[in-house]
Amino acid sequence: FSKEELQQILQERNELKTSLFLVQEELAYYQRELLNEERIPGLLLDAMKSTIKKQRKKIRAKMLGTVEE
């Protein structure tokens, strides 16, 4: 492999690891919510989803060393 190919492979690996981490965190969050067995109003659920999406962007940027979109 050339140096550029290895860098690309490492970048792809880091992106996949970041995505996996984010999905695992989101899954853990929803599992905790299900264990609480509380009904969440739609408006609150939408707000939580929006917050999760923003946090995912921040975490992704931090883990990949890129500028947050």
N, C-alpha and C positions, 0 to 999 in steps of 0.2 A: 504494500500500500504506500502511496505517496503521503507526504506530510499533510497536504490539503485534504486528501481522502480521510485520513485519520481524524483530522479536526472536524470534518463534516460528520463522521460517525459518532464522535464524542458529543457533538452538539445535538445530534438526533437522540442519542442516549439520554442526555441531560433533559431534553424536552419530554421524552417519554417518562423518565423518572419523576419529573415535576408533575406531569399529568396524572400519573399513578398516585402520587402523594396527595394531590388535590382531591381526587376521586375518593381515596380512602378517608380523608378528613370529612368530606361531605357525607359519605356513607355512615361514618361514626356519628355524625350530628343527627342524621335522620333516624338512626337506630336508637339514640338516646330519646328523641322525641316520641318514637313509637313506644318505648318502654314506659314513658310517663303517661301514656294513654290519655292525653288531653286533646280535646278538639280545638283546633286553632282556627279562628275566624279568617276568612279569605283575604281580607285586607292585610292582616298581620302576616299571613303566610307569604303574600306577594312582597311585603317589605323585607321579610327574612331572606327570600330568594334573591332579591336585589342586593342585599348586603353580602350574601354569600358570593354572588357574582363579582362584586367589587373586591372582596377579599381575595378571591382566586386570582384576579388580575394582579393585585399587589404581590401576592406570594410568588406567582409565576415570574414576574419581572425581577423580583429579588433573587430567586433561585437561579435564573438564567443570566442575571447580570445585565438585563436590558432595561430600557426606559419603559415605564408603565404607560400603557396605551390610554 
